[in-house]
Amino acid sequence: MTALLVFTGVNAVLVSTIGPVYDFVCFLPYWERRRERCHQEREAALAKDSQLK
């Protein structure tokens, strides 16, 4: 019974902390810069391809 209570308590703590951790990881400025850089690289590649045609 003690193991079940400990397991449930640990899961409750993990579930309650996942929101802030998710927000921190997903909205880091690194990911925003990386997404923007990839977008610019794609646009440059498309512009280069259109110039070659």
C-alpha positions in Angstrom: 0.0 0.0 0.0 2.9 2.4 0.8 4.4 1.7 -2.6 1.1 2.6 -4.3 0.9 5.9 -2.4 4.4 6.8 -3.2 4.0 5.9 -6.8 0.8 8.0 -7.0 2.5 10.9 -5.3 5.4 10.9 -7.6 3.2 10.8 -10.6 1.1 13.7 -9.3 4.3 15.8 -8.8 5.5 14.9 -12.3 2.1 15.8 -13.9 1.9 19.1 -12.1 5.4 20.1 -13.3 5.2 19.1 -16.9 3.4 22.3 -18.0 6.2 24.7 -17.1 8.9 22.4 -18.3 7.1 22.0 -21.6 6.7 25.7 -22.0 10.4 26.3 -21.1 11.7 23.7 -23.6 9.3 24.5 -26.5 9.5 28.3 -26.3 13.3 28.7 -25.8 14.7 31.5 -28.0 17.0 28.9 -29.6 14.1 27.1 -31.2 12.6 30.4 -32.4 15.9 31.4 -34.0 16.4 27.9 -35.5 12.9 28.0 -37.0 13.4 31.4 -38.5 16.9 30.4 -39.9 15.4 27.3 -41.5 12.6 29.3 -43.0 15.1 31.8 -44.5 17.2 29.0 -45.9 14.1 27.4 -47.5 13.2 30.8 -49.1 16.7 31.3 -50.4 16.8 27.8 -51.9 13.4 28.4 -53.6 14.7 31.8 -55.0 17.8 30.1 -56.2 15.9 27.4 -57.9 13.6 29.9 -59.6 16.5 31.9 -60.9 18.0 28.7 -62.5 14.8 27.9 -64.5 
